[in-house]
Amino acid sequence: MTVLGIESAVRGRRTAMLMALDALALAAAYLFGVVVRYDVVTADLLRNAAFVAAVAIGLHWLFGMLGRVYLGRVGVATNEETLVLSAAAFAAGAVVFVANAWVDPHWVARSLPVTATFLALSAMVVARAGWRRLTLRLGLLATVEGQPALVVGAGASGARLVHSMRSHPEAGLRPVGFLDDDPWMRKRRHFGVPVLGTVADLERVVRATGATTVVVAIPSASKELIKAVVDCSTELGITTKVLPSFAETFASKADVRDVRDVDMRDLLGRAAIDTDLASIAGYVTGKRVLVTGAGGSIGSELCRQLHRFSPAELIMLDRDESALHGVQLSIHGRALLDSPDVVLNDIRDEGALRRVFEDRRPEVVFHAAALKHLPMLEQYPHEAMKTNVLGTANVLEAANAVGVTTFVNISTDKAADPTSVLGYSKRAAERLTADMARRAEGAYLSVRFGNVLGSRGSVLHTFTAQIEAGGPVTVVHPEVTRYFMTVEEAVQLVIQAGAIGEDGEVMILDMGQPVKIVDMAQQLIAMSGKNIEIVYTGLRDGEKLHEELFGSAESDERSKHPLVSHAHVEPLSSKVVRSFDVTEHHHLGLLQAFEDWVHGSESELVGAHGYGHEHGEAS
């Protein structure tokens, strides 16, 4: 017999068993009802009751088939099955009640179909619940393979995760208990797995159960909770894993196959963000949205999250075809690169960029394309000029030409009182955006935040690679600190900022407390279980010991969102930067121009240096 044949036979036996169970419940309910209702039970009464019960059974089977309660539409003893089963039972009971009341004389007492229906339905539900409980108990006893695992969180996600563990033994995790701090969960069981204590009882429960793995099954778990579990697990010599957040997996189910090891994103991020979905939908849903730098860390996450708000068209623009392939695959599950949602274009090419905007007519633009590696741009400042400054000017002018209603420029904390080429170029981009805000009809604003955990080339990837290679781990200075945020959190706030930001502002995201880089390195080394040396290499040119989110002249004003500040930035006309001929100026000349653009007012620049006269209004 084939596999399909075996599965069909199993389903057939289950259907026959459930139908027989329901028939027995109805027959017993009618017999019990007759005995209770009548003082004298005659042969004629029993025949009538048997006829009515047979009709009720047939109708119940019919309505059950129509509701597919016997055909695997719903799981046995689930809420869904109880609802469908109740509908079938009440429908059958109603038909029998009406037919019995219609005939004269009545076959049986008019109350009997009602009483029997409720009694039979109760028996059906209880029998199914007992069947499921016994099946789960036998399955739990039979599940002996896999690492014994404790699940932190006995809520809906934890319950679904335990069910997934038992449904997929090949994942190698066997649930032995829950830990939950909620007093209401103390006596709870899910699929036969009990709550054994709180998170504070982790050591005791591990020793009692022999668990070798702890899985945090709270998608919104705080970094403090995860760190406490990781620290205790490390002392006990067991493994800690996490169930990813729904934002990370884009799914509301908890699957053991999604469980992953804890990383620095969990220990430094996972903050709960109060997102105003209505305001976001108001400017994204049903609109043509274009993202530059769509293949990068920020750009790709922007595309994934924007896709969930159902824009009329999501246009992903990048000069890296492989990056476009990756982001299209992550959104649609296919990436043939033959659809109009991906656009291969370089923002340095002003003519080609304008043609894209004129052809696609975007209404909302997120400008994430940029060069971002600080030491590389210190060596090649002209490249920063071409992409981060002139490229931004090109995108702004193209957006204005087609009447974009909302333009969000992605900036960086390096732009606050900049000391590096990266910071100078991104500060200039902020000022260019502010200039367009005073000239264009739409809303033009910038969003500034710090380091993104897990982005390409980030310190997290560097440390991980160094640890895997056996070390040493290199840190620039023992006191250096940086702000960090997960890419999911950063993008949520970027989209939110686009909804609440005012024309010409710089929106500054709350990055929490700065983190000592050496502490991050030590945590990663501890999680690896290896003995790795840390080597200090010294600060590089343009690199700060401590980053700031606000410039010295900027205030922390939070009038519209508790995690988003508003700051004013002086405008800088694109005529000023375009009048600077990149090809004719050496390294020092460009650095001087950067300083001028960051610190000087527009009138000072035009008056002192003659910037802007050469290109005139056309530029």
Residue, then its C-alpha position, 0 to 999 in steps of 0.5 A: m500500500t502506498v503512503l497516500g493509501i495508508e493516510s487515507a485508511v487512517r483518515g477513514r478509520r478516524t472518521a468512522m470512529l468519530m461518527a460511531l462515537d456521536a451516534l452512540a452519544l445520541a442513542a444513549a441521550y435519547l434512551f436516558g431522556v426516555v427513562v427520566r421523562y416517563d414513569v412507564v416505558t412501553a414498547d411503542l414508546l421505545r420504538n418511537a424513541a428509537f426512530v427519532a434517535a435514528v433520524a437525529i443521528g442521520l441528520h447529525w451525520l449529514f450536518g457534520m459532513l457538510g461542516r466537514v467535522y468528520l473530514g479533518r477540517v478542524g482538529v479533534a477537541t479544539n475550539e473550532e471543532t466544538l463550534v462546528l460540532s455544536a452547530a451540527a448537533f443543534a441543527a439536527g436537534a432543531v429539525v427533529f424538534v420541529a418534525n416531532a412537534w408537527v405530527d399528531p400525536h407526537w412521537v415523543a414528548r416535545s422536550l425530549p429532542v431538546t434534552a437529548t441534543f444537549l446531553a449528547l453534545s456534552a457527551m461528544v465534547v467530553a469524549r473528544a477531550g478525553w480522547r485528545r488528553l489520552t493521546l497526548r499523554l501516550g505521545l508524551l510518554a513515547t517521546v523520549e528522543g531529543q534534548p529535554a527543553l524548558v520553555v519560558g512562557a506558558g502563554a499562547s506562543g509557548a503552547r504552540l511551540v510545545h505542540s510544534m516540538r512534539s509534532h516535529p521530533e526531528a527538531g531535536l527538542r523534547p519539552v519537559g516543562f514551562l517556566d512562567d512568572d504569571p501566578w495564573m499559570r502556576k497550575r497550567r498544562h499544555f499538551g500534557v506539559p506542566v508549568l514547573g515554576t517561575v524564571a527564578d526557579l530555573e536552576r531548581v527546575v533544570r536540576a529536577t528535569g535534567a533539561t539541557t536547553v531553555v527556550v524563551a517562547i515570548p516573542s516580545a520578551s525584554k532584553e532584561l528577561i533574556k539576559a537573566v535567562v542567558d546568565c543563569s543558563t551559562e552558569l548551569g552549562i546549558t543552552t539558551k534559545v529564543l523564539p523570534s519575534f513576529a516582526e522578525t518571522f512575519a508570522s503569528k505562529a510559533d514553530v520549533r523550526d524557527v527557534r534560534d540561538v540567542d544573539m546580541r540582538d536579543l540582549l540589546g534590542r527587542a524593545a516594545i514600540d508603540t506604533d500608530l498603525a493608523s497614521i502609518a497606513g494613512y500615508v503608505t497604504g494604497k500609495r506608490v512607495l519607492v525605496t532607494g538602497a533597497g538591498g541594504s540592511i535598512g532598505s531591505e527591512l524597510c521594504r519588508q515592513l512597508h509591504r505589510f501596509s499594502p502600498a499600491e506599488l512598492i518600488m525597490l531601487d538599488r545598484d546591486e542586483s544581488a541585493l535586489h534578488g535577496v530582498q525580492l526573495s525575502i518578500h515574495g518567496r521568489a526572485l526572478l528579477d523580471s518584475p517592475d518592483v525591482v529597479l536597477n539604478d545608481i543614484r549617482d546617475e541623475g539622468a537615469l534616476r529622473r527617468v525612473f521617477e518620471d516613469r513610476r511617479p512615486e508618492v512616498v520615498f524612503h532614501a536609504a542609499a548611502l556609503k556608510h563604512l567610516p574608515m573606508l570613506e576616510q580614505y576615499p572622501h570623494e566617493a562619499m561626496k558622489t553618493n551621500v551628498l550629490g546622490t542625495a541631491n539627485v534623489l531630492e530633485a527627482a522627487n520634487a519633479v514628480g510631486v512626491t508627498t512624503f520624503v524620508n532621508i535616512s541619516t546617522d548619529k555620525a551627523a551630530d557634530p560630525t568629525s568624520v567624512l561619513g558624518y560630514s556627508k550625512r549632515a550635508a544630506e540632512r541640510l539638503t533635505a531641509d532645503m528641499a522642504r522649504r522649496a517643495e510642496g511635500a513633506y521632506l524630513s530626515v531620520r537619524f539613529g545609531n548603529v543597527l545590530g546585524s547590518r552588513g559589516s557591523v561590529l556584531h558580525t565582525f566579533t562573531a567571525q573573529i570568535e569563530a576563527g579563534g580570536p583575537v577579538t579587536v576593540v578600538h578602545p576599552e571605553v568606547t561606547r555606541y548606540f545600538m538598535t535592531v533593524e526591525e525596531a529602527v525601521q518601525l520608528v523610521i516609518q512612524a517618523g514619516a507619519i509624524g515628522e514635520d517639514g524640514e525636521v530631523m527626527i532622532l530615534d531614541m536608541g536607549q543607553p549607549v553600550k560599551i563595545v568591550d562589554m558586547a565582546q565579552q558577552l559574545i565570548a562568554m556565549s561561545g564558551k571559548n577562551i578568546e583574547i580581546v586586543y585594543t587597536g586604538l581609535r581610527d581617524g574621524e572616530k569618536l570615543h562616544e557618539e552623540l545623537f544630538g548636536s551641541a545646538e539641538s534639543d531633545e524635544r518629544s512632542k508627538h512620540p515618546l521614542v522620537s525627538h524633533a530637531h531643526v536643521e539649517p537648509l543647504s541649497s543643492k546649488v552650493v554642493r553642485s557648484f563644487d567640482v569633485t574632479e578638480h579638488h584634492h583630498l584636503g580641498l574636499l574635506q574643507a568643503f565638507e566642513d564649510w557645508v556643515h558649519g556655514s550658513e547658506s549666505e556665508l557659503v555663497g558670499a565667501h566662496g561663490y558657491g552656487h553662482e556657477h550652476g544657477e537655478a537650473s541645478 
